[in-house]
Amino acid sequence: MAPVGCRAGWWLAGPPSESGYRQKPGGHTSEASGESWAKLGGEAGLKTAPRGATRLLARPAPSPASLARQAPTGRGKEGEAPPKRAGPAQRRPARGTSRPLPRRRRGGGGAWGSCWWGWRGRGGREERRLGSDFFAQPCVSLAKALLGQVLARRLADGRAVRGRIVETEAYLGGEDSASHSRGGRRTARNAAMFMAPGTLYVYQIYGLYFCLNVSSQGEGAAVLLRALEPVQGLEAMRELRQRQRRGPARPPRDWQLCNGPSKLCVALAIDKSFDRQDLASARDVWLEPGPDAPPDARVVCSARVGIRGDWAHRPLRFYLRGNRSVSVADKAAERAAGEAPQDGPQAAE
């Protein structure tokens, strides 16, 4: 480093092309002589060459004006204030552009952001997850209790999507001829239906789509989730739905994102890998309590969709009256149950 107050001391560490001097590897010294050193030493206020300096090239010494220009810039010129440190507004531009880098935002709601009813989670906490006790009830009771609850899913890219359950179907197993476990039939495909309540049963239809079920109490009994009302991550749901479609198609509206058992699996990126997972402890999918339980007057009981045979007309489908996200509305069953107010702004559209 140059001595304090030495304006010409920069040449001790500077390259030869700038000063013509550098430190000898052996550590010994030789004095520079001649007119060039007299000028340089006079400018620097020195009478002899500093220890360890040697002249490498016979070239004229730099002028005082060039020394002043090349001197260290730690201080400003005499009478001027020192330069300010670069602040957030003076950040260097990104490589290849002249615009400054954007400021980094502070705060936020963690990996999943803010929940749709005002609850904020940080770091992926799941305090509102419903536990195993919730699922430990008979199939019909569970199918009704699931209405109004929120199915949450964390996608592979970290985004969270949530939907309020608005339609379910109960499959009782045993004598239920429409159930995959009818007559106690147990296979590798439907093994999840015989596992502990709250186990996910995911099966494929037409070789393309998936359906999501939740096991309940009862041998081989499970509840099919038929429709969700999207409440968070609608753009992510729309991207997943559009990616699954073939050819140009009109983007689905908000209430059309999850208004069917296979549609909700596509919108939440649920496939066969979720089969046999415990909804009470799974990492990337779980159930949260809804903001309020729907009153019984708004729950419609009707026949299941697409069922034939003796059990075709059993009232084992349950949905929230007036909600647009319901896959199929049964007007006859609604008239039989009487009139009731519609379910929020979605139903009024």
Helices and strands as residue ranges (DSSP letters): G 9-12, H 16-19, E 21-23, H 35-44, E 53-55, H 64-70, G 88-90, H 132-135, H 139-145, E 150-154, E 160-171, G 191-194, E 200-205, E 209-215, E 222-232, H 234-244, G 254-256, H 261-267, G 272-274, E 285-288, G 296-298, E 299-302, E 317-320, H 331-337, H 344-348
